[in-house]
Each structure stands twice: as structure tokens, then as C-alpha cells.
């Protein structure tokens, strides 16, 4: 069974492992690694970028399976059993983790105000959480002020971020907020977030859209 290092430790950026499968298909050359350090795009979070040896790679999840593979930037194919060192870009990983965790925080505080979550986007430059706006248009200024104040206070309090399991589900929780199923990367506590603000709060077509920015310290 493939081990997913990124689920165990956001801040482990390099691992030496073995190639357990390899091939070439419509998308070019690909590898499956015994120990996978790369987060593939999913759950509203963009995928890691990095290298296997000296080759740039892009990770993705094989359709219909829990196996993650990496797409090579060239046609050179490694052999099953080869030992390789795979590395993720630390700056990109930290940025994605900060955006994803902050999204959970914003989501939690908006849900406390009675709004139902619809979808999340944790991509840099476009991060936002969407909710059902409800029958009556909310007071957007008051909502923004409340959510921003509570989020800033949670960051100042350095609330712990933790992972747990419920059956086959991996849950991510933040002290004082809800737990949610999540397969993404996260900071270990909210004190690792900086530069938070809400960039937009609006309602369109019955959907409340709350956009935000944040960085990793």
C-alpha cells in the first residue's frame, strides 16, 4: 500500500523511496512511488510542484483508485525498484497549506452565523468559500466584520490544527471549531498564518461568496 507522507507531515519536503510502477501513456511518462510526498490537486487545493531526482514532476491521482502517481516532465523512464529522492517546493507547499487552513477557519466562522457551506477554493489569488445565502440578503458589512475579527483572534490565539480519523475518513479540526473530512495539507497551528484579510464578501445568484488572502509566516 502506498504511504502518503504529505498527510502525515506538511513540513516534510523530501523523501527517498522506490519506484513501484512506471509506464508511458497518453499523458506521457509516469511513476508510482512507494512513499508519496506529493499532494495532488483536489479538495479545492492545487497540487504540489517538485522533482523526482533531477526531473520536474506534477502529481495526480489515478482515476478510480487511491494511488497517486507523478507525471514526468520528460520521456526518460525509471525502472521499477529504482531508488529515487522526491522533493516538493517548500514555498509552494507552505502557501497552499496556509490558504487551505485559513479556508477552514473562515468557513467555520461563517457557518456559525447560520450559513450552509457549498464549495471551497483554496487557490492563490482566488481563494474563497461559498455558502447558500438564504432567503434574506445578509448584512454583508456586519458579516465581514464579524468573520474577520473572529479569524484574526483565532490566529492571535494560535489555535491548534489537528488531524484525526473517523472510520476511513481523515478529519481536520481546529480547536474551538468543527472537524471536516479533508485530504489536504495544513499548518500545525494558526500562529503560522500571517497577512490575513477578507478581500471580498458578496452575494450573487443566491450564493454568498467570501474571499480571503493569507500567507505562511
C-alpha positions in Angstrom: 0.0 0.0 0.0 1.3 3.4 -0.9 2.2 5.7 2.0 1.2 9.3 1.7 3.8 11.3 3.5 2.1 14.7 2.9 -0.9 13.5 5.1 1.4 12.8 8.0 3.6 15.9 7.9 3.0 19.0 5.9 6.6 20.1 6.6 8.4 17.1 5.3 9.5 18.2 1.9 11.9 15.4 0.8 11.8 11.6 0.9 14.0 8.8 -0.5 11.8 6.0 -1.8 11.4 3.4 -4.5 9.6 3.3 -7.8 6.9 0.6 -7.6 5.3 1.1 -11.0 6.1 3.1 -14.2 4.9 3.5 -17.7 4.1 5.7 -20.6 0.6 6.6 -21.7 -1.5 9.4 -23.3 -0.3 11.9 -20.7 3.4 10.9 -21.1 5.7 9.1 -18.7 4.6 8.5 -15.2 5.8 6.9 -11.9 4.2 5.4 -8.8 6.3 5.8 -5.7 6.2 3.6 -2.6 6.3 6.7 -0.3 4.5 9.7 -1.9 5.4 13.1 -0.6 3.3 15.0 -3.2 -0.2 16.3 -2.7 -2.2 16.0 -5.9 -4.8 18.7 -6.9 -8.1 18.0 -5.1 -10.5 19.3 -2.4 -10.1 22.8 -3.7 -6.3 22.8 -3.2 -3.8 23.0 -6.0 -1.3 20.2 -6.4 2.3 20.4 -5.2 5.2 21.0 -7.6 8.5 19.4 -7.2 11.1 16.9 -8.5 11.9 13.2 -8.6 15.7 13.2 -8.9 16.5 15.9 -11.4 13.2 15.7 -13.2 10.3 18.1 -12.7 7.0 16.4 -11.9 3.3 17.0 -11.4 1.4 14.8 -9.1 -2.1 13.5 -9.8 -4.5 10.8 -8.5 -5.0 7.8 -10.8 -8.7 7.7 -11.7 -10.8 5.2 -9.8 -8.0 4.4 -7.2 -6.3 5.8 -4.1 -3.0 5.6 -5.9 -1.1 8.8 -6.5 1.3 9.0 -9.4 3.6 11.7 -10.8 3.8 12.8 -14.3 7.4 13.4 -15.6 8.5 16.5 -17.5 10.5 14.4 -19.9 10.3 11.0 -21.5 13.1 9.4 -19.5 11.5 6.4 -17.7 12.9 5.0 -14.5 12.6 1.3 -13.7 10.6 -0.5 -11.0 12.8 -0.9 -8.0 14.9 2.2 -8.7 15.7 4.3 -5.6 14.8 8.0 -6.0 14.7 11.1 -4.0 11.5 13.1 -4.4 11.1 16.7 -3.2 8.3 19.3 -3.1 8.8 23.0 -3.4 8.7 24.2 0.3 7.4 27.7 -0.5 4.5 26.4 -2.6 3.6 23.8 0.0 3.6 26.3 2.8 1.5 28.8 0.8 -1.1 26.1 -0.1 -1.2 24.8 3.5 -1.8 28.3 4.8 -4.6 29.0 2.3 -6.3 25.7 3.0 -6.2 26.0 6.8 -7.4 29.6 6.7 -10.3 28.5 4.4 -11.4 26.1 7.2 -11.3 28.9 9.7 -13.3 31.3 7.6 -15.7 28.5 6.7 -16.2 27.7 10.4 -17.0 31.2 11.5 -19.4 31.8 8.6 -21.2 28.6 9.4 -21.5 29.7 13.0 -23.6 32.6 11.6 -26.1 30.1 10.1 -24.9 29.7 6.5 -24.6 26.4 4.8 -21.3 25.5 3.1 -21.4 24.9 -0.7 -17.8 24.7 -2.1 -14.3 25.8 -1.3 -11.5 27.2 -3.5 -8.0 27.5 -1.9 -6.0 28.5 -4.9 -3.6 31.5 -4.6 -5.2 34.7 -5.8 -8.7 33.3 -5.9 -9.3 31.7 -2.5 -12.9 31.9 -1.5 -15.6 29.9 0.3 -19.2 29.8 -1.0 -22.4 29.3 1.0 -26.1 29.3 0.5 -27.1 33.0 1.0 -30.5 32.1 2.4 -33.9 33.8 1.6 -33.0 37.2 3.1 -29.9 39.0 1.9 -27.4 39.2 4.8 -25.9 42.3 6.2 -22.6 41.9 4.4 -20.7 44.6 6.3 -21.6 43.1 9.6 -20.8 39.6 8.4 -17.4 40.6 7.1 -16.6 42.5 10.3 -17.6 39.6 12.5 -15.8 36.9 10.5 -12.6 38.9 10.1 -12.5 39.8 13.8 -13.0 36.2 14.9 -10.5 34.9 12.4 -7.8 37.4 13.5 -8.4 36.5 17.1 -8.1 32.8 16.4 -4.8 33.4 14.6 -3.6 35.6 17.6 -4.6 32.8 20.0 -2.5 30.3 17.9 -5.2 27.7 17.9 -4.0 24.1 17.3 -4.8 22.4 14.0 -5.1 18.6 14.2 -5.9 15.5 12.2 -8.0 12.6 13.4 -9.8 9.6 11.8 -13.4 8.5 11.7 -13.6 5.1 10.0 -12.0 5.6 6.6 -12.2 9.4 6.8 -9.4 11.7 7.7 -10.7 14.7 9.6 -9.1 18.1 10.1 -10.1 20.1 13.1 -9.2 23.4 14.6 -9.6 24.0 18.4 -13.0 25.5 19.1 -14.3 24.9 15.6 -15.7 22.0 13.6 -13.9 18.9 12.2 -14.3 18.3 8.5 -13.2 15.4 6.1 -10.1 16.7 4.3 -7.2 15.2 2.4 -5.2 18.4 2.1 -2.1 19.9 3.7 -2.4 22.2 6.7 -0.4 24.3 9.1 0.1 22.8 12.6 -1.3 25.9 14.4 -3.0 29.2 13.4 0.0 31.2 14.6 1.7 30.1 11.4 -0.7 32.3 9.4 0.0 36.0 8.6 -1.4 38.8 6.5 -5.0 37.6 6.7 -7.8 39.7 5.5 -11.1 39.3 3.7 -10.8 40.5 0.1 -14.4 40.4 -0.8 -17.8 39.4 0.6 -20.7 39.4 -1.8 -23.9 37.7 -2.8 -24.7 36.6 -6.4 -27.4 34.3 -7.6 -28.3 33.2 -4.1 -24.7 32.3 -3.3 -22.6 34.1 -0.6 -19.0 34.3 -1.6 -16.4 35.1 1.0 -12.9 35.7 -0.5 -9.7 35.9 1.6 -6.0 36.3 1.5 -3.4 34.9 3.8 0.3 33.9 3.8 2.5 31.5 5.8 4.9 33.1 8.2 
